[in-house]
Amino acid sequence: MPTRDDLFDEDEQSPPAGTILSRPAKPFAQYLQETPAKPLSQGVRFALWAAGGLTALLFLASVLKVAG
């Protein structure tokens, strides 16, 4: 009987390595056809650029501090 300290349940074991699963995944091309393209909103784009700019500034400051 499993206790709450067990890391896994022995009844639900994963298949051994190298075993082919019975249900194959969809091909990548099918995922591309089913997924509609949706551009990022202006707010998300601004937030990503702001985070990238802050990261670049912090990196530059750390490089200058080590070099100086």
C-alpha positions, 0 to 999 in steps of 0.5 A: 500500500503506497504511503504519502512518502512514496515518490511514485505509485507502482501501479502506474509505471512508465514504459521502458526506454525505447518502447514505441507508444501506441498513439503517435503524436501529430506531425508538426505540419498539422499543428501549424495548420491547426494553430491560427496566427495571432500577433502580439498586442501592443502592450505585450510588445512594449513589455517585452521590449522594456524587459529586454532593454532593462536586461541589456542595461543590467548586463552592460552595467555588470560588464563595466563594473567588472572591467573597471 
